[in-house]
Amino acid sequence: MGPSASQLRLLSPEDRIVYKKWLRRSLMFYGTALALLAFAAVANHILAPPSSDVAGDGDSMQTAAITATK
């Protein structure tokens, strides 16, 4: 966790500015990373083929019938 309010009061004004900049930048970085991962997951879900188009999900009886006729 971060410093408490009493610890922040003990810092110099310059150190408080540095801490706030560091905190803001780290939140922006991890927030952006999370947003990109969420976007990638949604895009993958939308753009992925339906399960019926995936190899191996077809009618196994039809495959067995084709094999039996050979």
PDB file of N, CA, C and O in Angstrom:
ATOM      1  N   MET A   1       0.844  -1.172   0.000  1.00  0.00           N
ATOM      2  CA  MET A   1       0.000   0.000   0.000  1.00  0.00           C
ATOM      3  C   MET A   1       0.893   1.239   0.000  1.00  0.00           C
ATOM      4  O   MET A   1       2.098   1.156   0.238  1.00  0.00           O
ATOM      5  N   GLY A   2       0.291   2.364  -0.266  1.00  0.00           N
ATOM      6  CA  GLY A   2       1.025   3.616  -0.298  1.00  0.00           C
ATOM      7  C   GLY A   2       1.179   4.219   1.079  1.00  0.00           C
ATOM      8  O   GLY A   2       0.702   3.672   2.073  1.00  0.00           O
ATOM      9  N   PRO A   3       1.841   5.338   1.123  1.00  0.00           N
ATOM     10  CA  PRO A   3       2.043   6.000   2.413  1.00  0.00           C
ATOM     11  C   PRO A   3       0.720   6.549   2.954  1.00  0.00           C
ATOM     12  O   PRO A   3      -0.189   6.886   2.195  1.00  0.00           O
ATOM     13  N   SER A   4       0.639   6.629   4.259  1.00  0.00           N
ATOM     14  CA  SER A   4      -0.566   7.169   4.894  1.00  0.00           C
ATOM     15  C   SER A   4      -0.563   8.694   4.792  1.00  0.00           C
ATOM     16  O   SER A   4       0.418   9.298   4.360  1.00  0.00           O
ATOM     17  N   ALA A   5      -1.677   9.303   5.197  1.00  0.00           N
ATOM     18  CA  ALA A   5      -1.784  10.760   5.131  1.00  0.00           C
ATOM     19  C   ALA A   5      -0.741  11.431   6.023  1.00  0.00           C
ATOM     20  O   ALA A   5      -0.182  12.465   5.660  1.00  0.00           O
ATOM     21  N   SER A   6      -0.484  10.841   7.185  1.00  0.00           N
ATOM     22  CA  SER A   6       0.520  11.455   8.073  1.00  0.00           C
ATOM     23  C   SER A   6       1.918  11.351   7.472  1.00  0.00           C
ATOM     24  O   SER A   6       2.738  12.253   7.651  1.00  0.00           O
ATOM     25  N   GLN A   7       2.195  10.266   6.765  1.00  0.00           N
ATOM     26  CA  GLN A   7       3.508  10.138   6.121  1.00  0.00           C
ATOM     27  C   GLN A   7       3.637  11.119   4.959  1.00  0.00           C
ATOM     28  O   GLN A   7       4.717  11.660   4.724  1.00  0.00           O
ATOM     29  N   LEU A   8       2.550  11.351   4.234  1.00  0.00           N
ATOM     30  CA  LEU A   8       2.604  12.309   3.129  1.00  0.00           C
ATOM     31  C   LEU A   8       2.837  13.727   3.632  1.00  0.00           C
ATOM     32  O   LEU A   8       3.503  14.519   2.965  1.00  0.00           O
ATOM     33  N   ARG A   9       2.296  14.057   4.800  1.00  0.00           N
ATOM     34  CA  ARG A   9       2.496  15.395   5.369  1.00  0.00           C
ATOM     35  C   ARG A   9       3.956  15.635   5.743  1.00  0.00           C
ATOM     36  O   ARG A   9       4.414  16.778   5.755  1.00  0.00           O
ATOM     37  N   LEU A  10       4.689  14.564   6.049  1.00  0.00           N
ATOM     38  CA  LEU A  10       6.092  14.707   6.422  1.00  0.00           C
ATOM     39  C   LEU A  10       7.001  14.940   5.219  1.00  0.00           C
ATOM     40  O   LEU A  10       8.136  15.391   5.372  1.00  0.00           O
ATOM     41  N   LEU A  11       6.506  14.634   4.034  1.00  0.00           N
ATOM     42  CA  LEU A  11       7.319  14.814   2.835  1.00  0.00           C
ATOM     43  C   LEU A  11       7.424  16.289   2.472  1.00  0.00           C
ATOM     44  O   LEU A  11       6.558  17.097   2.805  1.00  0.00           O
ATOM     45  N   SER A  12       8.493  16.608   1.792  1.00  0.00           N
ATOM     46  CA  SER A  12       8.638  17.975   1.296  1.00  0.00           C
ATOM     47  C   SER A  12       7.665  18.180   0.129  1.00  0.00           C
ATOM     48  O   SER A  12       7.196  17.206  -0.458  1.00  0.00           O
ATOM     49  N   PRO A  13       7.361  19.420  -0.206  1.00  0.00           N
ATOM     50  CA  PRO A  13       6.444  19.669  -1.332  1.00  0.00           C
ATOM     51  C   PRO A  13       6.937  19.047  -2.639  1.00  0.00           C
ATOM     52  O   PRO A  13       6.134  18.557  -3.432  1.00  0.00           O
ATOM     53  N   GLU A  14       8.248  19.066  -2.864  1.00  0.00           N
ATOM     54  CA  GLU A  14       8.794  18.473  -4.081  1.00  0.00           C
ATOM     55  C   GLU A  14       8.586  16.959  -4.098  1.00  0.00           C
ATOM     56  O   GLU A  14       8.261  16.374  -5.131  1.00  0.00           O
ATOM     57  N   ASP A  15       8.781  16.337  -2.931  1.00  0.00           N
ATOM     58  CA  ASP A  15       8.591  14.889  -2.852  1.00  0.00           C
ATOM     59  C   ASP A  15       7.125  14.502  -3.047  1.00  0.00           C
ATOM     60  O   ASP A  15       6.831  13.468  -3.647  1.00  0.00           O
ATOM     61  N   ARG A  16       6.207  15.324  -2.545  1.00  0.00           N
ATOM     62  CA  ARG A  16       4.784  15.057  -2.760  1.00  0.00           C
ATOM     63  C   ARG A  16       4.426  15.147  -4.238  1.00  0.00           C
ATOM     64  O   ARG A  16       3.635  14.352  -4.746  1.00  0.00           O
ATOM     65  N   ILE A  17       5.014  16.118  -4.918  1.00  0.00           N
ATOM     66  CA  ILE A  17       4.773  16.263  -6.357  1.00  0.00           C
ATOM     67  C   ILE A  17       5.294  15.039  -7.105  1.00  0.00           C
ATOM     68  O   ILE A  17       4.618  14.504  -7.983  1.00  0.00           O
ATOM     69  N   VAL A  18       6.496  14.605  -6.750  1.00  0.00           N
ATOM     70  CA  VAL A  18       7.080  13.423  -7.394  1.00  0.00           C
ATOM     71  C   VAL A  18       6.218  12.192  -7.124  1.00  0.00           C
ATOM     72  O   VAL A  18       5.967  11.395  -8.027  1.00  0.00           O
ATOM     73  N   TYR A  19       5.768  12.041  -5.884  1.00  0.00           N
ATOM     74  CA  TYR A  19       4.942  10.883  -5.530  1.00  0.00           C
ATOM     75  C   TYR A  19       3.627  10.902  -6.307  1.00  0.00           C
ATOM     76  O   TYR A  19       3.197   9.870  -6.823  1.00  0.00           O
ATOM     77  N   LYS A  20       2.991  12.060  -6.394  1.00  0.00           N
ATOM     78  CA  LYS A  20       1.716  12.148  -7.113  1.00  0.00           C
ATOM     79  C   LYS A  20       1.902  11.881  -8.600  1.00  0.00           C
ATOM     80  O   LYS A  20       1.058  11.235  -9.222  1.00  0.00           O
ATOM     81  N   LYS A  21       3.000  12.371  -9.181  1.00  0.00           N
ATOM     82  CA  LYS A  21       3.285  12.091 -10.591  1.00  0.00           C
ATOM     83  C   LYS A  21       3.520  10.597 -10.797  1.00  0.00           C
ATOM     84  O   LYS A  21       3.004  10.010 -11.748  1.00  0.00           O
ATOM     85  N   TRP A  22       4.293   9.985  -9.911  1.00  0.00           N
ATOM     86  CA  TRP A  22       4.569   8.557 -10.005  1.00  0.00           C
ATOM     87  C   TRP A  22       3.282   7.754  -9.897  1.00  0.00           C
ATOM     88  O   TRP A  22       3.058   6.818 -10.665  1.00  0.00           O
ATOM     89  N   LEU A  23       2.440   8.124  -8.942  1.00  0.00           N
ATOM     90  CA  LEU A  23       1.175   7.419  -8.748  1.00  0.00           C
ATOM     91  C   LEU A  23       0.274   7.570  -9.963  1.00  0.00           C
ATOM     92  O   LEU A  23      -0.302   6.588 -10.431  1.00  0.00           O
ATOM     93  N   ARG A  24       0.148   8.771 -10.472  1.00  0.00           N
ATOM     94  CA  ARG A  24      -0.695   9.030 -11.639  1.00  0.00           C
ATOM     95  C   ARG A  24      -0.196   8.255 -12.853  1.00  0.00           C
ATOM     96  O   ARG A  24      -0.995   7.665 -13.579  1.00  0.00           O
ATOM     97  N   ARG A  25       1.109   8.251 -13.082  1.00  0.00           N
ATOM     98  CA  ARG A  25       1.665   7.552 -14.246  1.00  0.00           C
ATOM     99  C   ARG A  25       1.516   6.043 -14.124  1.00  0.00           C
ATOM    100  O   ARG A  25       1.229   5.366 -15.112  1.00  0.00           O
ATOM    101  N   SER A  26       1.707   5.515 -12.927  1.00  0.00           N
ATOM    102  CA  SER A  26       1.555   4.068 -12.772  1.00  0.00           C
ATOM    103  C   SER A  26       0.096   3.650 -12.937  1.00  0.00           C
ATOM    104  O   SER A  26      -0.183   2.607 -13.527  1.00  0.00           O
ATOM    105  N   LEU A  27      -0.831   4.448 -12.424  1.00  0.00           N
ATOM    106  CA  LEU A  27      -2.249   4.133 -12.625  1.00  0.00           C
ATOM    107  C   LEU A  27      -2.635   4.222 -14.098  1.00  0.00           C
ATOM    108  O   LEU A  27      -3.412   3.400 -14.584  1.00  0.00           O
ATOM    109  N   MET A  28      -2.107   5.202 -14.806  1.00  0.00           N
ATOM    110  CA  MET A  28      -2.382   5.319 -16.242  1.00  0.00           C
ATOM    111  C   MET A  28      -1.806   4.131 -17.007  1.00  0.00           C
ATOM    112  O   MET A  28      -2.459   3.599 -17.905  1.00  0.00           O
ATOM    113  N   PHE A  29      -0.596   3.714 -16.662  1.00  0.00           N
ATOM    114  CA  PHE A  29       0.037   2.593 -17.356  1.00  0.00           C
ATOM    115  C   PHE A  29      -0.767   1.315 -17.157  1.00  0.00           C
ATOM    116  O   PHE A  29      -1.110   0.638 -18.126  1.00  0.00           O
ATOM    117  N   TYR A  30      -1.069   0.984 -15.901  1.00  0.00           N
ATOM    118  CA  TYR A  30      -1.779  -0.265 -15.635  1.00  0.00           C
ATOM    119  C   TYR A  30      -3.237  -0.188 -16.080  1.00  0.00           C
ATOM    120  O   TYR A  30      -3.815  -1.204 -16.465  1.00  0.00           O
ATOM    121  N   GLY A  31      -3.826   0.974 -16.034  1.00  0.00           N
ATOM    122  CA  GLY A  31      -5.184   1.143 -16.548  1.00  0.00           C
ATOM    123  C   GLY A  31      -5.234   0.943 -18.055  1.00  0.00           C
ATOM    124  O   GLY A  31      -6.147   0.301 -18.574  1.00  0.00           O
ATOM    125  N   THR A  32      -4.251   1.494 -18.752  1.00  0.00           N
ATOM    126  CA  THR A  32      -4.179   1.323 -20.201  1.00  0.00           C
ATOM    127  C   THR A  32      -3.915  -0.139 -20.562  1.00  0.00           C
ATOM    128  O   THR A  32      -4.511  -0.662 -21.503  1.00  0.00           O
ATOM    129  N   ALA A  33      -3.036  -0.793 -19.826  1.00  0.00           N
ATOM    130  CA  ALA A  33      -2.757  -2.212 -20.082  1.00  0.00           C
ATOM    131  C   ALA A  33      -4.015  -3.050 -19.863  1.00  0.00           C
ATOM    132  O   ALA A  33      -4.304  -3.949 -20.653  1.00  0.00           O
ATOM    133  N   LEU A  34      -4.752  -2.769 -18.814  1.00  0.00           N
ATOM    134  CA  LEU A  34      -5.985  -3.504 -18.542  1.00  0.00           C
ATOM    135  C   LEU A  34      -7.022  -3.255 -19.625  1.00  0.00           C
ATOM    136  O   LEU A  34      -7.708  -4.185 -20.049  1.00  0.00           O
ATOM    137  N   ALA A  35      -7.144  -2.014 -20.079  1.00  0.00           N
ATOM    138  CA  ALA A  35      -8.098  -1.694 -21.140  1.00  0.00           C
ATOM    139  C   ALA A  35      -7.729  -2.399 -22.440  1.00  0.00           C
ATOM    140  O   ALA A  35      -8.609  -2.901 -23.140  1.00  0.00           O
ATOM    141  N   LEU A  36      -6.447  -2.442 -22.771  1.00  0.00           N
ATOM    142  CA  LEU A  36      -6.013  -3.135 -23.988  1.00  0.00           C
ATOM    143  C   LEU A  36      -6.274  -4.636 -23.904  1.00  0.00           C
ATOM    144  O   LEU A  36      -6.698  -5.244 -24.886  1.00  0.00           O
ATOM    145  N   LEU A  37      -6.027  -5.234 -22.751  1.00  0.00           N
ATOM    146  CA  LEU A  37      -6.303  -6.660 -22.586  1.00  0.00           C
ATOM    147  C   LEU A  37      -7.793  -6.947 -22.670  1.00  0.00           C
ATOM    148  O   LEU A  37      -8.200  -7.945 -23.265  1.00  0.00           O
ATOM    149  N   ALA A  38      -8.603  -6.088 -22.083  1.00  0.00           N
ATOM    150  CA  ALA A  38     -10.061  -6.262 -22.171  1.00  0.00           C
ATOM    151  C   ALA A  38     -10.529  -6.129 -23.612  1.00  0.00           C
ATOM    152  O   ALA A  38     -11.370  -6.906 -24.064  1.00  0.00           O
ATOM    153  N   PHE A  39      -9.990  -5.148 -24.339  1.00  0.00           N
ATOM    154  CA  PHE A  39     -10.343  -4.980 -25.748  1.00  0.00           C
ATOM    155  C   PHE A  39      -9.936  -6.197 -26.568  1.00  0.00           C
ATOM    156  O   PHE A  39     -10.688  -6.638 -27.438  1.00  0.00           O
ATOM    157  N   ALA A  40      -8.759  -6.741 -26.302  1.00  0.00           N
ATOM    158  CA  ALA A  40      -8.297  -7.927 -27.032  1.00  0.00           C
ATOM    159  C   ALA A  40      -9.193  -9.132 -26.743  1.00  0.00           C
ATOM    160  O   ALA A  40      -9.488  -9.916 -27.645  1.00  0.00           O
ATOM    161  N   ALA A  41      -9.623  -9.279 -25.502  1.00  0.00           N
ATOM    162  CA  ALA A  41     -10.499 -10.399 -25.147  1.00  0.00           C
ATOM    163  C   ALA A  41     -11.851 -10.270 -25.836  1.00  0.00           C
ATOM    164  O   ALA A  41     -12.383 -11.256 -26.346  1.00  0.00           O
ATOM    165  N   VAL A  42     -12.409  -9.067 -25.857  1.00  0.00           N
ATOM    166  CA  VAL A  42     -13.699  -8.846 -26.513  1.00  0.00           C
ATOM    167  C   VAL A  42     -13.565  -9.053 -28.015  1.00  0.00           C
ATOM    168  O   VAL A  42     -14.419  -9.690 -28.632  1.00  0.00           O
ATOM    169  N   ALA A  43     -12.507  -8.523 -28.605  1.00  0.00           N
ATOM    170  CA  ALA A  43     -12.296  -8.685 -30.044  1.00  0.00           C
ATOM    171  C   ALA A  43     -12.103 -10.158 -30.394  1.00  0.00           C
ATOM    172  O   ALA A  43     -12.610 -10.618 -31.417  1.00  0.00           O
ATOM    173  N   ASN A  44     -11.390 -10.893 -29.573  1.00  0.00           N
ATOM    174  CA  ASN A  44     -11.200 -12.317 -29.819  1.00  0.00           C
ATOM    175  C   ASN A  44     -12.532 -13.057 -29.742  1.00  0.00           C
ATOM    176  O   ASN A  44     -12.789 -13.963 -30.534  1.00  0.00           O
ATOM    177  N   HIS A  45     -13.362 -12.680 -28.807  1.00  0.00           N
ATOM    178  CA  HIS A  45     -14.668 -13.331 -28.656  1.00  0.00           C
ATOM    179  C   HIS A  45     -15.573 -13.019 -29.854  1.00  0.00           C
ATOM    180  O   HIS A  45     -16.307 -13.887 -30.325  1.00  0.00           O
ATOM    181  N   ILE A  46     -15.514 -11.781 -30.341  1.00  0.00           N
ATOM    182  CA  ILE A  46     -16.366 -11.380 -31.456  1.00  0.00           C
ATOM    183  C   ILE A  46     -15.862 -11.979 -32.766  1.00  0.00           C
ATOM    184  O   ILE A  46     -16.660 -12.445 -33.579  1.00  0.00           O
ATOM    185  N   LEU A  47     -14.554 -11.972 -32.976  1.00  0.00           N
ATOM    186  CA  LEU A  47     -13.983 -12.389 -34.255  1.00  0.00           C
ATOM    187  C   LEU A  47     -13.711 -13.886 -34.346  1.00  0.00           C
ATOM    188  O   LEU A  47     -13.423 -14.385 -35.434  1.00  0.00           O
ATOM    189  N   ALA A  48     -13.791 -14.609 -33.248  1.00  0.00           N
ATOM    190  CA  ALA A  48     -13.527 -16.050 -33.278  1.00  0.00           C
ATOM    191  C   ALA A  48     -14.648 -16.755 -34.030  1.00  0.00           C
ATOM    192  O   ALA A  48     -15.810 -16.361 -33.922  1.00  0.00           O
ATOM    193  N   PRO A  49     -14.312 -17.790 -34.788  1.00  0.00           N
ATOM    194  CA  PRO A  49     -15.368 -18.505 -35.515  1.00  0.00           C
ATOM    195  C   PRO A  49     -16.289 -19.230 -34.541  1.00  0.00           C
ATOM    196  O   PRO A  49     -15.866 -19.613 -33.451  1.00  0.00           O
ATOM    197  N   PRO A  50     -17.553 -19.419 -34.933  1.00  0.00           N
ATOM    198  CA  PRO A  50     -18.453 -20.174 -34.066  1.00  0.00           C
ATOM    199  C   PRO A  50     -17.953 -21.602 -33.883  1.00  0.00           C
ATOM    200  O   PRO A  50     -17.196 -22.108 -34.712  1.00  0.00           O
ATOM    201  N   SER A  51     -18.368 -22.241 -32.820  1.00  0.00           N
ATOM    202  CA  SER A  51     -17.845 -23.570 -32.518  1.00  0.00           C
ATOM    203  C   SER A  51     -18.179 -24.580 -33.606  1.00  0.00           C
ATOM    204  O   SER A  51     -17.470 -25.576 -33.747  1.00  0.00           O
ATOM    205  N   SER A  52     -19.239 -24.353 -34.381  1.00  0.00           N
ATOM    206  CA  SER A  52     -19.585 -25.306 -35.437  1.00  0.00           C
ATOM    207  C   SER A  52     -18.601 -25.248 -36.601  1.00  0.00           C
ATOM    208  O   SER A  52     -18.526 -26.192 -37.387  1.00  0.00           O
ATOM    209  N   ASP A  53     -17.842 -24.153 -36.727  1.00  0.00           N
ATOM    210  CA  ASP A  53     -16.866 -24.015 -37.807  1.00  0.00           C
ATOM    211  C   ASP A  53     -15.496 -24.554 -37.433  1.00  0.00           C
ATOM    212  O   ASP A  53     -14.611 -24.627 -38.286  1.00  0.00           O
ATOM    213  N   VAL A  54     -15.306 -24.924 -36.202  1.00  0.00           N
ATOM    214  CA  VAL A  54     -14.008 -25.393 -35.736  1.00  0.00           C
ATOM    215  C   VAL A  54     -13.849 -26.857 -36.127  1.00  0.00           C
ATOM    216  O   VAL A  54     -14.789 -27.641 -35.991  1.00  0.00           O
ATOM    217  N   ALA A  55     -12.672 -27.230 -36.609  1.00  0.00           N
ATOM    218  CA  ALA A  55     -12.426 -28.607 -37.015  1.00  0.00           C
ATOM    219  C   ALA A  55     -12.619 -29.542 -35.836  1.00  0.00           C
ATOM    220  O   ALA A  55     -12.182 -29.253 -34.722  1.00  0.00           O
ATOM    221  N   GLY A  56     -13.269 -30.651 -36.088  1.00  0.00           N
ATOM    222  CA  GLY A  56     -13.484 -31.639 -35.044  1.00  0.00           C
ATOM    223  C   GLY A  56     -14.814 -31.489 -34.348  1.00  0.00           C
ATOM    224  O   GLY A  56     -15.219 -32.379 -33.599  1.00  0.00           O
ATOM    225  N   ASP A  57     -15.515 -30.375 -34.575  1.00  0.00           N
ATOM    226  CA  ASP A  57     -16.808 -30.175 -33.945  1.00  0.00           C
ATOM    227  C   ASP A  57     -17.956 -30.622 -34.839  1.00  0.00           C
ATOM    228  O   ASP A  57     -19.121 -30.496 -34.462  1.00  0.00           O
ATOM    229  N   GLY A  58     -17.637 -31.143 -36.021  1.00  0.00           N
ATOM    230  CA  GLY A  58     -18.681 -31.541 -36.965  1.00  0.00           C
ATOM    231  C   GLY A  58     -19.408 -32.798 -36.517  1.00  0.00           C
ATOM    232  O   GLY A  58     -19.231 -33.277 -35.397  1.00  0.00           O
ATOM    233  N   ASP A  59     -20.216 -33.311 -37.406  1.00  0.00           N
ATOM    234  CA  ASP A  59     -21.017 -34.495 -37.111  1.00  0.00           C
ATOM    235  C   ASP A  59     -20.114 -35.727 -37.177  1.00  0.00           C
ATOM    236  O   ASP A  59     -19.636 -36.078 -38.256  1.00  0.00           O
ATOM    237  N   SER A  60     -19.875 -36.378 -36.060  1.00  0.00           N
ATOM    238  CA  SER A  60     -18.983 -37.530 -36.036  1.00  0.00           C
ATOM    239  C   SER A  60     -19.617 -38.745 -36.727  1.00  0.00           C
ATOM    240  O   SER A  60     -18.900 -39.615 -37.222  1.00  0.00           O
ATOM    241  N   MET A  61     -20.944 -38.811 -36.763  1.00  0.00           N
ATOM    242  CA  MET A  61     -21.618 -39.906 -37.467  1.00  0.00           C
ATOM    243  C   MET A  61     -21.351 -39.814 -38.967  1.00  0.00           C
ATOM    244  O   MET A  61     -21.159 -40.838 -39.622  1.00  0.00           O
ATOM    245  N   GLN A  62     -21.335 -38.607 -39.514  1.00  0.00           N
ATOM    246  CA  GLN A  62     -21.047 -38.433 -40.938  1.00  0.00           C
ATOM    247  C   GLN A  62     -19.630 -38.876 -41.236  1.00  0.00           C
ATOM    248  O   GLN A  62     -19.398 -39.513 -42.263  1.00  0.00           O
ATOM    249  N   THR A  63     -18.686 -38.567 -40.386  1.00  0.00           N
ATOM    250  CA  THR A  63     -17.306 -38.989 -40.569  1.00  0.00           C
ATOM    251  C   THR A  63     -17.207 -40.507 -40.512  1.00  0.00           C
ATOM    252  O   THR A  63     -16.481 -41.115 -41.299  1.00  0.00           O
ATOM    253  N   ALA A  64     -17.935 -41.121 -39.585  1.00  0.00           N
ATOM    254  CA  ALA A  64     -17.905 -42.581 -39.487  1.00  0.00           C
ATOM    255  C   ALA A  64     -18.534 -43.212 -40.724  1.00  0.00           C
ATOM    256  O   ALA A  64     -18.054 -44.244 -41.193  1.00  0.00           O
ATOM    257  N   ALA A  65     -19.595 -42.618 -41.262  1.00  0.00           N
ATOM    258  CA  ALA A  65     -20.245 -43.156 -42.459  1.00  0.00           C
ATOM    259  C   ALA A  65     -19.326 -43.061 -43.667  1.00  0.00           C
ATOM    260  O   ALA A  65     -19.269 -43.989 -44.474  1.00  0.00           O
ATOM    261  N   ILE A  66     -18.611 -41.960 -43.802  1.00  0.00           N
ATOM    262  CA  ILE A  66     -17.683 -41.787 -44.928  1.00  0.00           C
ATOM    263  C   ILE A  66     -16.551 -42.812 -44.808  1.00  0.00           C
ATOM    264  O   ILE A  66     -16.155 -43.417 -45.805  1.00  0.00           O
ATOM    265  N   THR A  67     -16.042 -43.003 -43.625  1.00  0.00           N
ATOM    266  CA  THR A  67     -14.958 -43.961 -43.408  1.00  0.00           C
ATOM    267  C   THR A  67     -15.439 -45.379 -43.699  1.00  0.00           C
ATOM    268  O   THR A  67     -14.683 -46.172 -44.261  1.00  0.00           O
ATOM    269  N   ALA A  68     -16.647 -45.715 -43.342  1.00  0.00           N
ATOM    270  CA  ALA A  68     -17.177 -47.072 -43.530  1.00  0.00           C
ATOM    271  C   ALA A  68     -17.396 -47.377 -45.004  1.00  0.00           C
ATOM    272  O   ALA A  68     -17.323 -48.543 -45.390  1.00  0.00           O
ATOM    273  N   THR A  69     -17.658 -46.398 -45.830  1.00  0.00           N
ATOM    274  CA  THR A  69     -17.921 -46.648 -47.239  1.00  0.00           C
ATOM    275  C   THR A  69     -16.634 -46.836 -48.035  1.00  0.00           C
ATOM    276  O   THR A  69     -16.699 -47.268 -49.186  1.00  0.00           O
ATOM    277  N   LYS A  70     -15.503 -46.539 -47.487  1.00  0.00           N
ATOM    278  CA  LYS A  70     -14.240 -46.676 -48.226  1.00  0.00           C
ATOM    279  C   LYS A  70     -13.739 -48.079 -48.224  1.00  0.00           C
ATOM    280  O   LYS A  70     -12.689 -48.361 -48.802  1.00  0.00           O
TER     281      LYS A  70
END
